[in-house]
Amino acid sequence: MEECSIKAQDLTKQFGQLTAVDHVSFCVKPGEVYSLLGPNGAGKTTTIKMLATLLQPTAGEAWIKGHSILREPHMVRRAIGLVPQDLTADDELTGWENVVIQAKLYGFRGVEAERRAKEALDFMGLLEAAQRRVSTYSGGMRRRLEVAMSLVHSPEVLFLDEPTLGLDVQSRRHLWGLIEELRRQGKTILLTTHYMEEAEALADRVAIIDHGRIVAEGSPEELKSRIKGETIHVRLRDPGQTIALAEKLSKELGVDAEAKGDTVTVRVKSSAETLPGLVQVVSGMPVVEIRIVKPNLEEVFLELTGRGLRDEEFDVFKFRVMARRVRR
């Protein structure tokens, strides 16, 4: 366990007849960014909650910096920072007040609590907005405030549960940069996401999780190497012609072509070699788009599970903000 800042061994969680997490095992090394990549409902948040001692496992065990989540939960909580999906900051307080309260909850008082709050807010780029009520913050600012609250006690291990969920591209990229800086500072980070580009950009290693099980693990490059060749997607205006086109491509070009909805997916060794012949075959057909996809984690997930990462996606972050306002 000395080599793992986070170690899970056969971690399992059942809710009645539902097995949300099914014998999950992994090791996150000190200073590593490790990503659990999977769709909504895959078991990512349940795993985080067990590791953070918020949920008792049905079976299995885990250790954070050598401390058991079952026998030493208080030591685990001192070692970790947690950024949950849910919004935890009080809307009616200022950003400053929220972070100072968090520092005091960890036992810091007076000048020390304020110093830590100032450093955390400054690091997250929120010092100028610190005296504003959180209710006036944008989505990106709220997320950064959640991270500031999780960092105020200088944890060695940081859990980030879908930290960029629902953010616009600019806010997401900004948060990526801050996570990279935390990596440079030597923080051990467990990141959950269903954005494959986020896992590719940030993670040293990725565990693809689906239906509570880890189905593959490795660096982004190792996982992408499982996909041989490239994929060409041909989208037609008339979905009724896709089956005929797939059969024609298979027959004339000798490729693996599959029709689904309005799109024919063709797997090839080299798109450069196949494209000229493909263009001739589709000539005269109502083609809307021809798109070439290099191997990526989305393709790996599709290959392993038979479905995409974003089959069910909506703006959860904005929904939660709206729901909180309605309850008030």
C-alpha positions in Angstrom: 0.0 0.0 0.0 3.0 2.3 0.4 3.1 2.7 -3.4 -0.6 3.8 -3.6 -2.0 7.0 -2.3 -5.4 5.5 -3.1 -6.0 1.8 -3.1 -9.3 0.1 -3.7 -9.7 -3.7 -3.4 -12.9 -5.4 -4.5 -14.9 -2.3 -3.5 -18.6 -3.2 -3.8 -21.8 -1.3 -3.1 -25.3 -2.7 -3.4 -28.6 -0.9 -3.0 -31.1 -3.6 -2.6 -31.0 -5.7 -5.7 -28.9 -3.1 -7.6 -25.2 -3.5 -7.6 -23.9 0.0 -8.2 -20.2 -0.8 -7.8 -19.1 -4.3 -8.5 -15.7 -5.5 -7.1 -13.7 -2.5 -8.2 -9.9 -2.6 -7.6 -7.3 0.0 -8.6 -4.2 1.8 -7.3 -3.5 5.6 -7.7 0.2 6.4 -7.2 1.4 9.6 -5.4 1.2 12.6 -7.6 -0.9 10.9 -10.3 -4.1 12.0 -11.9 -6.3 8.9 -12.3 -9.6 9.1 -14.1 -12.7 7.0 -13.8 -14.3 7.5 -17.2 -17.9 6.3 -17.8 -21.5 7.4 -18.5 -24.0 8.6 -16.0 -25.0 5.7 -13.7 -21.7 3.8 -14.2 -20.8 3.8 -10.5 -18.3 6.7 -10.5 -19.9 8.9 -7.8 -20.7 5.9 -5.6 -17.1 4.9 -5.8 -16.0 8.4 -4.8 -18.5 8.4 -1.9 -17.1 5.2 -0.5 -13.5 6.3 -0.8 -14.5 9.6 1.0 -16.2 7.6 3.8 -19.6 9.0 2.9 -21.0 5.6 2.1 -20.2 2.3 3.8 -19.1 -0.4 1.3 -21.2 -3.6 1.1 -17.9 -5.5 0.6 -14.3 -4.8 -0.1 -11.9 -2.3 1.4 -9.9 0.8 0.4 -7.0 2.8 1.9 -6.2 6.5 1.5 -2.5 7.3 2.3 -2.5 3.9 4.1 -5.5 4.6 6.2 -8.5 2.3 6.0 -11.8 3.8 5.0 -13.5 1.3 7.3 -11.3 1.5 10.5 -9.8 5.0 10.2 -12.4 7.2 8.6 -11.3 10.3 10.6 -7.7 10.0 9.3 -9.0 9.5 5.8 -11.1 12.7 6.0 -8.0 14.7 7.1 -6.0 13.5 4.1 -8.6 14.2 1.4 -10.4 17.1 -0.3 -13.7 16.4 -2.0 -15.4 18.3 -4.8 -18.8 16.6 -5.2 -21.2 17.0 -8.1 -23.7 18.7 -5.9 -23.3 22.4 -5.0 -22.3 22.7 -1.3 -21.5 26.4 -1.0 -24.2 28.5 0.7 -25.7 30.9 -1.9 -26.5 33.6 0.7 -22.9 33.8 2.0 -20.0 35.3 0.2 -17.3 33.2 -1.4 -14.9 34.3 1.4 -17.3 33.3 4.2 -17.8 29.9 2.6 -14.1 29.1 2.4 -13.4 30.5 5.9 -16.1 28.3 7.4 -14.6 25.3 5.6 -11.2 26.1 7.1 -12.7 26.4 10.6 -14.4 23.0 10.2 -10.9 21.5 9.8 -9.8 23.1 13.0 -8.1 26.3 11.8 -8.9 29.5 13.7 -8.4 33.3 13.5 -5.6 34.5 11.3 -4.6 31.0 10.1 -8.1 30.3 8.8 -8.2 33.6 7.0 -4.7 33.1 5.5 -5.7 29.7 4.2 -8.9 31.0 2.8 -7.1 33.8 1.0 -4.5 31.4 -0.5 -7.2 29.0 -1.7 -9.4 31.8 -3.3 -6.3 33.4 -4.9 -5.2 30.1 -6.4 -8.6 29.6 -7.9 -8.7 33.1 -9.3 -11.6 34.2 -7.0 -10.0 36.7 -4.7 -11.6 39.7 -6.5 -15.0 38.2 -6.2 -14.5 36.9 -2.7 -16.8 39.5 -1.0 -19.7 38.8 -3.4 -22.6 36.5 -2.6 -22.3 33.1 -4.2 -25.8 33.6 -5.7 -24.1 36.1 -8.1 -21.4 33.7 -9.3 -21.4 32.1 -12.7 -21.3 28.4 -13.1 -17.5 28.4 -13.6 -17.0 30.5 -10.6 -19.2 28.2 -8.5 -17.1 25.2 -9.5 -13.9 27.0 -8.7 -15.3 28.0 -5.3 -16.0 24.3 -4.6 -12.4 23.5 -5.4 -11.2 26.3 -3.2 -13.2 24.9 -0.3 -11.8 21.5 -0.8 -8.2 22.8 -0.8 -8.3 25.1 2.2 -6.8 22.4 4.5 -4.0 21.5 2.1 -5.1 17.8 1.4 -2.7 15.4 -0.1 -5.4 13.6 -2.0 -8.2 15.3 -4.0 -11.4 13.7 -5.3 -13.0 15.6 -8.2 -16.4 14.2 -9.1 -17.4 15.5 -12.6 -15.8 18.9 -11.8 -16.6 20.5 -15.2 -20.1 19.1 -15.6 -22.3 21.6 -17.3 -19.6 24.3 -17.8 -19.0 26.1 -21.0 -15.9 25.4 -23.0 -14.0 28.4 -21.7 -14.7 27.7 -18.0 -13.9 24.0 -18.5 -10.5 24.8 -20.0 -9.8 27.3 -17.2 -10.5 24.5 -14.6 -8.3 22.1 -16.6 -5.4 24.5 -16.2 -5.9 24.7 -12.5 -6.0 20.9 -12.2 -2.7 20.7 -14.1 -1.2 23.2 -11.6 -2.4 21.0 -8.7 -0.7 18.0 -10.4 2.5 20.0 -10.6 2.2 20.7 -6.9 2.2 16.9 -6.3 -1.4 16.4 -5.4 -2.8 12.9 -6.0 -6.1 13.4 -7.9 -9.0 11.0 -8.6 -11.1 12.5 -11.3 -14.5 11.2 -12.5 -15.8 12.3 -15.9 -17.9 11.3 -18.9 -16.0 13.7 -21.1 -13.5 11.6 -23.0 -11.4 14.6 -24.0 -11.1 15.6 -20.4 -9.7 12.2 -19.4 -7.3 12.4 -22.4 -6.1 15.9 -21.5 -5.7 15.4 -17.7 -5.2 11.8 -16.7 -2.0 9.8 -16.4 -4.1 6.7 -16.3 -7.8 6.0 -17.1 -10.1 3.3 -15.8 -13.1 2.8 -18.1 -16.1 1.9 -15.8 -19.5 0.7 -17.0 -22.3 -0.9 -15.0 -20.2 -0.7 -11.8 -17.2 -2.6 -13.3 -13.9 -1.5 -14.5 -13.7 -2.9 -18.0 -10.3 -1.5 -19.0 -7.4 0.4 -17.5 -4.2 2.1 -18.8 -2.8 5.4 -20.0 -4.9 7.2 -22.7 -2.4 6.1 -25.3 -2.5 2.4 -24.2 -6.3 2.4 -24.3 -6.4 4.0 -27.7 -3.9 1.4 -29.0 -6.7 -1.2 -28.6 -8.5 0.4 -31.6 -6.7 -0.6 -34.8 -7.0 1.8 -37.7 -9.6 4.6 -38.2 -13.3 5.1 -38.5 -15.2 6.9 -41.3 -18.7 8.0 -40.6 -21.0 8.7 -43.6 -24.2 10.5 -42.7 -27.1 10.5 -45.2 -30.1 12.8 -45.5 -32.3 9.7 -46.1 -31.9 7.1 -43.3 -33.7 4.6 -45.5 -30.6 4.3 -47.7 -28.0 3.5 -45.0 -28.4 -0.3 -45.1 -28.0 -0.4 -48.9 -25.0 1.8 -48.7 -23.4 -0.3 -46.0 -23.9 -3.4 -48.1 -22.5 -1.7 -51.2 -19.4 -0.4 -49.3 -18.7 -3.9 -47.9 -19.1 -5.5 -51.3 -17.1 -3.0 -53.5 -14.4 -2.0 -51.0 -14.2 -5.0 -48.8 -14.5 -3.0 -45.6 -16.4 -3.5 -42.4 -19.5 -1.2 -42.7 -22.4 -0.9 -40.3 -25.6 1.1 -40.7 -27.2 2.7 -37.7 -29.8 5.5 -38.0 -28.8 7.9 -40.6 -25.1 7.0 -40.5 -22.9 4.3 -42.0 -19.8 3.6 -39.9 -16.8 2.1 -41.8 -13.7 0.8 -40.0 -10.5 0.9 -42.0 -6.8 0.5 -41.5 -6.1 3.8 -43.3 -8.7 6.5 -44.1 -6.3 8.0 -46.7 -6.2 4.8 -48.7 -10.0 4.1 -48.4 -11.4 7.6 -48.9 -11.0 7.9 -52.7 -12.9 4.6 -53.3 -15.5 5.5 -50.7 -16.2 8.9 -52.4 -16.8 7.1 -55.7 -19.2 4.6 -54.1 -21.3 7.4 -52.4 -21.3 9.6 -55.4 -24.9 10.6 -56.3 -26.2 9.6 -52.8 -27.7 12.2 -50.4 -24.6 12.6 -48.3 -24.7 15.2 -45.5 -21.3 14.6 -44.0 -18.2 12.4 -44.2 -16.3 12.4 -40.9 -13.0 10.7 -40.2 -12.3 9.7 -36.5 -8.9 8.8 -35.2 -8.7 6.4 -32.3 -9.9 8.1 -29.1 -11.4 7.1 -25.8 -14.9 7.5 -27.1 -14.1 4.8 -29.7 -12.5 2.6 -27.0 -15.6 2.8 -24.9 -17.8 2.0 -27.8 -15.7 -1.0 -28.7 -15.8 -2.3 -25.1 -19.4 -1.6 -24.3 -21.3 -1.3 -27.6 -22.6 2.2 -26.7 -21.4 5.7 -26.5 -20.4 7.7 -23.5 -23.0 10.4 -24.1 -26.1 8.4 -24.8 -27.9 10.3 -22.0 -26.5 13.7 -21.4 -28.1 17.0 -20.4 -27.0 20.1 -18.4 -27.1 18.6 -14.9 -25.3 21.5 -13.4 -27.9 24.1 -14.5 -30.7 21.7 -13.5 -29.3 21.5 -10.0 -29.0 25.3 -9.7 -32.6 25.7 -10.9 -33.8 23.0 -8.5 -32.1 24.7 -5.5 -33.8 28.0 -6.4 -37.2 26.3 -6.7 -36.8 24.7 -3.3 -36.1 28.1 -1.8 
